[in-house]
C-alpha cells in the first residue's frame, strides 16, 4: 500500500470496519495463550536456559512474531497508522530514585550516556532470526563496542542493550546485591 493514499492522509477516515483488526487480535491472543501453556509445560521439564531454546517455544515465538506483523499490517492497511505494539516498557517504581551516580577513577570527567537506536521490523517473508534475536545481536555489538572503547582508553562504566526504549542505567543495582 502506498503512503500517498487516503488511508495515510490527514483527513479522518470515517466509517471503518474493525472486524479484520479484531480477528488479528484474537489470533494473536490465542497464540499468546498457547505460548503460556507451552512455556509452563516446557519449564516444568527443563531449566530456564533450555526452555528458552526449546523448539516448541521458538516455533510459537516465531508464530507470535508473524501474528504481531499481521496485526500491524491490518492496522496499517486500514488506518494508515504505524502502531508500536511489541515494545516492552517497565515504569519505575514510585519510590525509586534514579540517580546515575557511578564510581569513577580520581580525576576522571563525569560519565555521559550515549545511545544508538534501531527500529527493526520483520519483512513479510520472514527473516533469518526472530525479532527477539535482534537483542542478542545488538548485545554482541555492544560487547564489541565496549572492548573498542576500552582499547581506546575509555572506561565504560555501564552498558546495556535494550528493546523498546533507552536503558535505565543504575536501576538493577538492588537486584545484583
VMD Tcl script that draws the C-alpha trace (Angstrom):
set ca {
  {0.00 0.00 0.00}
  {1.27 3.43 -0.91}
  {1.75 6.08 1.74}
  {0.19 8.53 -0.72}
  {-3.37 7.12 -0.44}
  {-6.26 8.46 1.66}
  {-5.55 5.96 4.43}
  {-2.34 7.80 5.22}
  {-3.72 11.27 4.65}
  {-4.55 13.99 7.17}
  {-8.36 13.66 6.82}
  {-10.38 11.44 9.18}
  {-11.34 8.12 7.60}
  {-15.00 7.97 8.58}
  {-16.58 4.50 8.61}
  {-14.05 1.70 9.13}
  {-14.83 -2.00 9.53}
  {-12.86 -3.04 12.65}
  {-13.65 -6.76 12.25}
  {-10.42 -7.72 10.39}
  {-8.39 -5.97 13.09}
  {-10.31 -7.76 15.85}
  {-9.68 -11.11 14.11}
  {-5.94 -10.32 14.03}
  {-6.04 -9.51 17.77}
  {-7.98 -12.72 18.51}
  {-5.46 -14.84 16.57}
  {-2.58 -13.17 18.43}
  {-4.31 -13.61 21.81}
  {-4.93 -17.31 21.10}
  {-1.26 -17.79 20.20}
  {-0.16 -15.96 23.36}
  {-2.39 -18.23 25.48}
  {-0.88 -21.25 23.68}
  {2.59 -19.86 24.38}
  {1.87 -19.55 28.11}
  {0.60 -23.12 28.27}
  {3.57 -24.44 26.31}
  {6.10 -22.38 28.27}
  {4.72 -23.61 31.59}
  {4.91 -27.21 30.36}
  {8.40 -26.86 28.92}
  {9.65 -25.10 32.04}
  {8.30 -27.98 34.14}
  {10.57 -30.29 32.11}
  {13.71 -28.16 31.67}
  {15.77 -25.34 33.16}
  {15.21 -21.75 32.09}
  {18.04 -21.60 29.54}
  {16.97 -24.87 27.92}
  {13.33 -23.75 27.89}
  {14.30 -20.54 26.09}
  {15.79 -22.61 23.28}
  {13.14 -25.36 23.18}
  {11.88 -25.83 19.59}
  {8.24 -25.66 20.73}
  {8.84 -22.31 22.41}
  {10.86 -20.95 19.49}
  {8.18 -22.04 17.00}
  {5.50 -20.25 19.00}
  {7.65 -17.13 19.36}
  {8.11 -17.13 15.60}
  {4.36 -17.58 15.06}
  {3.59 -14.79 17.52}
  {6.06 -12.56 15.70}
  {4.25 -13.23 12.42}
  {0.87 -12.60 14.07}
  {2.20 -9.32 15.51}
  {3.23 -8.39 11.98}
  {-0.23 -9.35 10.71}
  {-1.85 -7.14 13.34}
  {0.50 -4.30 12.42}
  {-0.41 -4.77 8.73}
  {-4.15 -4.89 9.48}
  {-3.97 -1.63 11.43}
  {-1.60 -0.02 8.95}
  {-3.55 -1.04 5.84}
  {-6.90 0.12 7.18}
  {-5.99 3.05 9.42}
  {-2.65 4.19 7.99}
  {-1.15 4.08 11.47}
  {2.26 2.66 12.41}
  {1.49 1.01 15.77}
  {4.28 0.10 18.17}
  {2.62 -2.86 19.86}
  {5.60 -5.05 20.64}
  {7.76 -2.84 22.87}
  {8.32 -3.83 26.46}
  {8.40 -0.84 28.79}
  {8.79 -1.00 32.55}
  {7.87 2.08 34.51}
  {9.97 2.95 37.56}
  {8.56 2.29 41.00}
  {7.11 5.42 42.61}
  {9.62 5.49 45.45}
  {12.63 4.61 43.29}
  {15.42 7.15 42.95}
  {17.06 7.42 39.56}
  {20.41 8.88 40.36}
  {23.03 7.85 37.85}
  {26.00 8.02 40.17}
  {28.93 5.89 39.08}
  {32.23 5.47 40.85}
  {34.91 6.88 38.58}
  {38.66 6.90 38.88}
  {40.03 10.01 40.58}
  {40.39 12.85 38.08}
  {38.02 11.29 35.54}
  {35.41 13.51 33.95}
  {31.78 12.70 34.79}
  {30.34 9.82 32.77}
  {27.97 10.59 29.93}
  {25.30 8.32 28.44}
  {25.33 7.60 24.69}
  {22.58 5.82 22.73}
  {22.44 4.13 19.36}
  {18.88 3.21 18.39}
  {17.41 0.92 15.79}
  {13.84 0.47 14.56}
  {13.67 -3.12 13.30}
  {10.73 -4.81 11.56}
  {10.37 -8.35 10.27}
  {9.84 -8.35 6.50}
  {6.73 -10.11 5.12}
  {8.78 -13.13 4.03}
  {10.35 -13.52 7.46}
  {13.97 -13.19 8.49}
  {16.88 -15.44 9.43}
  {16.21 -14.87 13.16}
  {13.22 -13.99 15.28}
  {12.69 -10.37 16.23}
  {13.71 -11.38 19.76}
  {17.07 -12.47 18.32}
  {17.79 -8.85 17.39}
  {18.56 -8.00 21.03}
  {21.15 -10.80 21.10}
  {22.82 -9.39 18.00}
  {22.81 -5.88 19.49}
  {24.17 -7.26 22.76}
  {27.11 -8.78 20.85}
  {27.67 -5.46 19.08}
  {27.62 -3.68 22.46}
  {30.29 -6.03 23.77}
  {32.46 -5.29 20.74}
  {31.94 -1.53 21.13}
  {32.80 -1.76 24.83}
  {36.04 -3.55 24.00}
  {36.98 -0.96 21.38}
  {36.25 1.92 23.78}
  {38.39 0.25 26.48}
  {41.18 -0.24 23.94}
  {40.89 3.49 23.16}
  {41.49 4.35 26.81}
  {37.92 4.97 27.90}
  {36.37 3.42 30.97}
  {32.92 2.05 30.13}
  {31.16 2.34 33.47}
  {27.98 0.60 32.35}
  {26.40 -0.52 29.08}
  {23.21 -2.25 28.05}
  {21.25 -3.38 25.03}
  {17.54 -2.70 25.40}
  {14.32 -3.10 23.50}
  {11.56 -0.51 23.37}
  {13.49 2.40 24.83}
  {16.80 3.60 26.13}
  {18.10 1.55 29.05}
  {17.59 2.94 32.53}
  {21.12 2.74 33.85}
  {21.54 2.01 37.52}
  {18.07 0.52 38.01}
  {19.26 -3.04 38.57}
  {21.80 -2.29 41.30}
  {19.50 -3.61 44.03}
  {18.91 -6.86 42.10}
  {22.66 -7.52 41.90}
  {23.18 -7.30 45.66}
}
mol new
graphics top color blue
foreach p $ca { graphics top sphere $p radius 0.5 }
foreach p [lrange $ca 0 end-1] q [lrange $ca 1 end] { graphics top cylinder $p $q radius 0.2 }
display resetview
